[in-house]
Amino acid sequence: RVSPEVLLKQLDIMKVPERKDFVWHKMCLDGTIPQTIGGGIGQSRLCQYMLRCAHIGEVQHGWYDPKEVSALKAAGIRLLGLGEFE
């Protein structure tokens, strides 16, 4: 789980405070999404590694910023949940 406090600490450690403006980060920080959202991230990351996927969205359904989706599609990355595997 990532609490707002932990997220801010991680961003500070990594020296990437600008990520606070990313959609998921904003939602986590302002309490729009609960800390318990998601689950199985370790399993998904293992699948991503084993299948040599470039993006977690190739092995785990999720919501992504439309701009990110467009960029990923342009790079040939197909995300689950977008109806691309029918």
ABEGO torsion letter per residue (X at the ends): XBBAAAAAAAAAAAGBAAAAABAAAAAAAAGABBAABEEGAAAAAAAAAAAGBABAAAABBBBBBAAAAAAAAAAGBBBBGAGAAX
